């Protein structure tokens, strides 16, 4: 007899049961069969992202849609067909047993010497010397307060998958008989496929919809198989090419073996850990080919492909407009994601209910030097709007243009700050980061804010104003004297970006044809709407400026919305404002409390 923990039926995947509104753990079979009545939170932690990728691979192997019509039918169906799922999980149940004596799930059964303690299954252990600050158990073991406790089987399974996904690069203990071992060590270990990419999936209310949105339909590649369908791997390191999507999503990055507990229900207190399969070929190109749950950027040089950033590279703060850059790739610097493109195409076909609000969930590993330590594992959810908006090229273009505008504003601000201050680029980047824009971005993705007409114009103006406020905060916080701060403002405006106003694409135009690119500053065309001023330029303060530019000047004492309201005459939309009136409106401080409209305001 040996301990057994079949991942197909044992409870280990945390879900919310929509029938009881309770949190509980389920086995892999129930997770797939009842996916339509379960909710899985994959929006806040990297370990949930790892579980999502596993469940997607299992569904794909069992009965994943191979064509668009099959996918559409699966989406419209109330639930997944239970017969192929249960037949598949029953067939491979022994290979999915965590403690199987010869073929333990995701492990190498040939290992029987355990070279690591239970602490190696703690994700915080990959944080290097600082990792103990994030784990009370690691701190207690380090300080000699108590030995690191054994893991229960469910926790051990989840942490095993996390380790296989994100184990650090560098030196590992050589497995017995590995010819590459030198002095019982193996050199050159690298992170696996999940650790080198930016993950992206589309959030959904039920686990069923979440899994389908993660899996663009495609037939199984001949010879492709998830790790549990493959032969037992050798203990020695091997370099090989991936077999296909299923192999890639379950790649055995390390040779691991959990020490089976002495008795049923016991804990895991030791593990064997060695380097595993290394990727043959260009890893990023293969990830782009095989992994739909990824997001990519192409450098301005047009060469290569890099995982897309969704946080600022210095502060780690979320850039909430990141996902919108994927909605309308440009020839200059394309951003791509197979999962997001898959969701957009489903929305265009009308399969997804138009009122369904969708969010893109990003996740990535923030690596330290040489990927030998993990500094952070951020996960962030970003608003995309409704399926109706995603289905409309014009509305996608609106959001993409606003996102590109934010990128240009931040880039120009950083260049101006470096030019004026003479400080190192890395210091300027850290200080000149636009923050506090999450709520403003959520508001600008509202449906009324991307349709044609006044709502679109108002939202673009509000987004301009929010960016202006963020710029003001960054400039005020930058270590400069008042004179050079004014000079920074003037230099930034000279190199500033065009306001994020857009027009809709015509029905027969190619995707993105109707949008206005974010380019160096120009005078925008005059547009008028009911009760709104013309987007014109004014001869004020010794130059010719738009209202948006005036609101960013040091002379301006009010925000852009206040300035715009002061220069709006509902009874005479065509009124021409004099330079004196514009300057007075800009320099007169706003009153406190509720603003009253008076003749002076007009």
N, C-alpha and C positions, 0 to 999 in steps of 0.2 A: 504494500500500500504506500502511496505517496500523496502529499498534499495536492489539492486541485483547486484552481480558481478559473473556471472557464469564463472568458470575457464575453462570450455570447449570452450567457444567462446570469452571471453573477452581477450584483449591483455595483457599478463603479463610475458611470457617466452621470454627472449631476444635471438634472432637468427640472423644469416646473411642469407639473401635470395640470393641464388646463381643465380637466374634469373635476379635480379636487382643489385646485389652486394651492397646491402644496409642493415644496421642494423635496425631491427624493432622488436616489440613484437608481439607474436602470442598466440592464445589460445591453449589449450591442443589438441583439435581435429585437428586443422591445423598442429600442431607440428608433429603429428603422420601420418596424411594422406599425407603431403608433406615433410616427413622426408628426402626423396631422393633428394630434392632440397633446403634443409636447412642445414646450418652448425651451430653447437652449440659448443661454446668454454667452455670445461670443464677441462682446463689445468692450470688455474691460480688462481681461487678463490674457497673457500669452499662452497659458496652459489650456484655456478654452479654445484658442485658435488651433492648437495641436490636435485636440480632440475633434474639432470640426474637420480638419484635413483627413483624419483617420476615417471618420464616418462617411465622408464623401467618397473616399477610396473604396470602402466596403460596399456602399450602395452602387457605385459604378461597376464594381466587379460582379455584384449579384444580378442587377437588372437595370443598370444605368441606361437612359435613353441614348440611342445611337444616331437618331435623325431628328430634325426639327419637328416633324409631325409627331413623333413619339414623345418628344419633350413637351410639346403643347398639350398632348393628351394627358401626360402625367401631371402637368400643372393643373389642368381643369378637373382631374379626378379628385375625389374626396380624400383618398388615401393611396399609399403605395399598395400594389398587389402583394399580399402577404405570402403567397405560395412560393414564388421564386426566392424571396428573402429567406424564409425559414428553411427551404431546401438547401440554399447555399450555406447558411450559417451552421446547419446541422452537418453538412458534408465536411466543413473545415473546423468544426468545434475543437477537435483535439489539437490542431495547429494553433488555435487561439486560446489555449489553456496556459495561464501565466506560469504554472509550475509543472508543465509536462516533463517527464523524465528525459526524453530524447529530443523533443522539438518544442521547447518552451516559446511562447508567443514573443516575437520580436527579439529573440535572444539566440545565442549559440549554445546548443546543448552539449557540445564537446568540451566546454570549459568546466572545470571542477575545482580550480584553485582560486580562491577569492582574495583579491589583492586590495580591496577598498572596504572601508566601513560604511555604515548606514548613512553617514553624513554626506557621502558622495551622491546620494539621491536627492539631496536638498537643493533646489534651484539656486538658493542664495550662495551655495558653495562655489558657484562659477563666478561670483563677484569678486574673487580675489580676497585681499586682506580686509576690504571693507564689507565683504559679504556677511560677516557675523553681525553687523549692525542691523541687518534686515531679518535675522532669524534668531529668536530667543534660544532655540535648541543648539544652534551653532555656538552662540556666546557661552552658554552654560558648559558645553563640552570643551571649548577653548580654555575657559577659566577653571576647569577642573571641578566645577560644581556638581556635575553629574554626567554619566556616559550618554552618548547620543542614543536616543531610544529607537527601537525597531519600528519599521513601517508596517501598517496594516496593508493587506493585499490591494485594496482599492486605491489607496494613496500611492503605493509602490507602482502600480500599473500606470497611473497618470504621470508620476514623476519619471518613470522609465521612458515614456514617450517624449517628455520634455527634454530629457538628457540626450536621447537619440536625435532630436531635432536641433538642439542648440549647444551641444558640448563644444568646448573651446578648442582652438587649434594648439599646436605645439608638440610636446613630448608626452608619449603615453608608455605605460609598461608593455613590454613585448609579450605577446601571447606565446604559450608553449609551442615550440617548433616553428616559429615564424622565422624564415631565413633572412628577413630584413632587419631583425632585431640586432642591436649592437649593445652589448653589456646589459642585457635584459631591458633595453629601451627601444622604442620605435620612434623615429623622428618624422616630422612633416605632416602630422595629422591635421586635417582641415575640418571646418564646420560642414554640416550636411546641407542638402538643398534648401531646407527651410530657413537656415541661418544666414544665407547669403543674399536673400531677396527681401523686397518689401512686399509683405502679404497684403492682399485686398480681397474682401468678400462683400457681398451686398446683404445687409441685414434684412430680416423678415420676421413676421409675427410667429410663425410656427417653424419647427425644425424641418418639416417637409419642404416648405418653400425655401428655407435657408439652404438646404442641400441642393435643391434643383438650381437655384441661382448661382451656386458655386460650381456647377458642372455643365458647361456648354456641351451640347450633344455631339458625340463622336463614337464611332465603332471602336471596339477594342483592337489595338494594334496586334497583328499576329505575333505570338510569342510573349506578349506582355503579361505580367502577373504581379499581384501584390506579394509582399515578402512571405506571407503565410502559405502561399501556393507554391513557393519555390523550394528547391532542395535545401537541406541543412547547409548553411555556409561553413566554409573551413575556418579554422581558428586564425590562420595567417591572413595578413592584409592582401587584398587583391585590387587591381585597377580594372575597371570594366565600364562599358558604355551602358546607359540605361535602356531598358527594354521598351519603355513606353510610359504613358501617364500613370498607370497603376504602380509600376515599379518606382517611379520617381517620387510619388506621394508617400511611399512607405520605405524609402531607401534606408538600408542598414548601415548608417554612418559609423557605428561602433560595434564591436563584438562585446556583448554584455551577457552576464548570467546572474540572475538574482539567486542568492542562496535560499533554497526552499526551506521553509520553517520546519522545525522538528515534528510538529504535529498540526493537524487541521486547525485553522484559525489562528495559528501563530504568526509572528511578524518577520519581516525581512531585516536582518541586522548586518549582512555583508553582501558585497557584490563583486563580480569579476568585471573589469573594464579595460578594454584594449581598442586599438584602432581597427576600423572595419573597412568597408568598401570605399575606395577612392574613385572619383569621377574621371572617366576618360573623355577628353575633349574640353571645349570651352564651357565651363560650368554655367555662366550667365546665359549664353546662347541656348544651352540645353534647358535651363529653367524657363526661359521665354517660350521655348517650343512645347514643353511638356506640362507646365504648371499654369493653369488658367487663373489661379488665385494670386496674381502678382500685379504690380504696377511698375511701369518703366518710364525712364526719361532717355532722350537722345541728346548728347551734348551739342552745344552750338556748332562745334566743328563738324558734326554729322558723322563722326566715327564712333563705333562701338555703341554699347547700350548699358545703362546703369540703373540700379534700383531707384525708384522715384522716392524723393524725400517728402515727408508730410509734416515734419517738424523743422524748426530753425536749427541749422547745424551747430550753432554755438549755445543757445539757451535751451534747446530742446522743446521750445514752446510750439504748440500746434499752429500750423498755418491753415485756418479753416477753409480757405478757398482751394486747397490742394486738389480735391476730387474733381472740381469743375474744370481744371486744366485738362483732364482726361476726356471731357465731353466733346471737345472740338480740337483734335490734334492739328497743329500747324506745321507747314513745311519747314519753318525755321528751327523749331525745337519741339518735335512731336512727343506727346506723352500717350502711352497706351496701356490698356488693361483688358485682357480677354474676358474676365468676369464682368466688368462694367459694360463692355461692348455687347456681351451676351444679354445683359439686362435691358440695355437700350433697344436692341433688336426685338426682344420679346415685347417691350412696350410699344414699339412701332407696329408690331403685328396685332396689337390689341388684346394679347393673351392676358397680360397683367391688368387688373382693374385700374382704370385711369386715376382713381382717387387714392390709390396706394402710395403712401409716402415711403421713399426709399433713402437709405443712408449707406454710404461707403465706410467700411471699417478697415482701417490701416493697422498694421502691426509690423514691427521690425526689431532687430537686435542692434543696440548701440554698443559697438565693440570698442575695447581698449586697444592698446598697442599690439600689433601683430595678431589680433583676434585671440589673444591669450586670456582675456578676461572680459566679462560682460559688465558694462557700466549701467545699462538700463535696458528694459524691454517694453517700450511704450506701445500702447494700443489706444487708438482714438477713433471716434465715430464722427463723420462729417455729413452734413445735410446735402442731399442732391435734389430735393423737390419731389414732386409726384410723378407717377408713371406717365400721366398726361403731358407734363412738361418735358420729360425725357423723350417722348415720342415725337416732339415738335422740334425740327432742326433750328427754327428761329429762336425758340426759348432756350435750347441748349447753347446756342451761340451767345445769347445774352449773358448767361452765367459764365461761360468760358471767357468772354471778353472782360467782364468785371474781374475775373481771377487774374488774367494776364495784366490788367491795369495795376492790380495790387503788386504783382511781381515787379513791374517796371518802376512803380513809385518807390518801393523799397530799394531796388538796385540803384536808382538815381540818388536817393537820399544817402546811401552809403558812400557812393563815389564822391558826392559833394562834401560829405563830412571828412573823408580822408584827404581830399584836396585842400580844404580850409585848415584842418588841424595838423596835418602832417603826421598823424599818429599811425601806428602799424595797422594793417588791414584787419588782422584778427581782433584787435581791440575795438575798432570801428564797427565790425560786424556784430559783436556782442552788445554794444551800446545802441546801435542803430537798427533795432529790430522792432517791427510793428507788432504790437501786442494789444490784447483787449478787444479783438474784433470778432470774437465768436458769435455774440448775440447779433451784431450788425450783419454778419454773413447769413445767419439763420433767417433774419428778416428779409434779406435781399433775395433768398431763394423761394419766397412765397409766391404762389401762383399769380396773384394780382400784380406782383412786381416783375414778372417776366412776360406777361401778355403785352400786346400792342397798346399804345395809347398813353394816357396820363399816368397810369400806375407804373409803367416801365420807366418813364421819365422821372417820376418822383423817387422811385427806388434807386435809380442810378445816381441821382443827386444826393440821396441819403448815404449811399455807399461812398461817393466822393467825400462827403462831409465827415463820415466816420474815419476814412483814411487820413483826411486832413487833421482830425483830432489826434489820431495815433502819431502822425508826424510831429505835431506840436509837442506831445508828451516826450517823444524821443529827443527832439531838439533841446527841450528844457532840461532834460536829464544829462545831456552830453556835456562833458567838462570843458567849457569854453567861456571866455569873458563875453559880456553883453555885446560888444562891438562885433566880434567874430561870429557870435550867434546870429546877429542880424545879417552878416555877410553870408553865413551858411544858408539862411532862408532865401536870400536873393539868388545865390548860386543854384540852389535846389530848384527854384521856380524857373530859372533860365533853362535848366536841363530837365524840367518836369515832364510828366506824362500827360497824355490827352485824357480828358474826363472819360469815364467808362460808359458813355451813352452808346446805344446800339440801335440798329433798325432790324426788322425781321427779314429773313430770307424770303424771296419770292417762291411760290410753290414749285416751280420747275428749275430753280437754281440748285447747283450742287450744295452739299452740306457745308454750312459756314459761309456761303457766298454773301449773305446779307450783313455780316457782322463787321464792325469797325475795329481794326487792329489797335492794340495799345502801342503807340509809337511816340517818338519825341514830340514835345508840345507843339500844337498848332492851334489856330483859331477855329473852333468848331463851327459848323454851319448853324445859322440861326434857325431855331425851331420854336414854335409857339404851341401852347396848349391852353385850355380854358383856365383863366386865372393865374397863368404862370408867365414869368418874364421871358423875353427872348434870350437865348443862349448867345449873347453878343459880347463884344469887347468894349471897354470903356477907357477913355483918355483920362486917367487919374494917376496921381502920385508920380508924375513924370514919365509915364509909359502907357502902353495900351494893354489892358488885362481883362480877362473874364472874371465873373463873380467868384468862381472857384479859386482862381489865382489870387484875387484880392483877399479872400478869406484866409489865405495862408501867409499873408504879409504880417510883419511885426506891427505895422500901424493899425491893423484891424483888431478891434476890441470885442468882436462877437463871432459866433460860429457861423458857418455857411448857411444853415437853415434860417437863422435870424436875419442875416444880411439879405437873403433872397426874399423873405417875407416883407422886409422894409421897402424893398424895391419892387413890390407887386401892387398894382392898383386894380382891384377887381372891376371897378367901373370904367376903366380905360386901359385895357390890356396893351394897347399900342403906344402908350405914353413913352416919350423919350426922356430919360433921366439925364440931368446935367451933371457935369463933373463934380460940382460943389455938392449936389444932393447925394451922389454916390459916396464921396469922401466922408460926408457928414454921417451917412448911414453906417459906414464902416467903422468910424472912430468913436461914435457915441456908445458908451457902455450899456449893456443890457440892464434893464431894471430887475430887481429881485421879486420873487413871487410871481403870481399869474400876470402875464402880459396883457395889457389892455390896448386895443387898437384905437388910436386917436388921430386927429388931423395932423399932428406933428409927425406921427409914424408914417403917415402917407406921404 
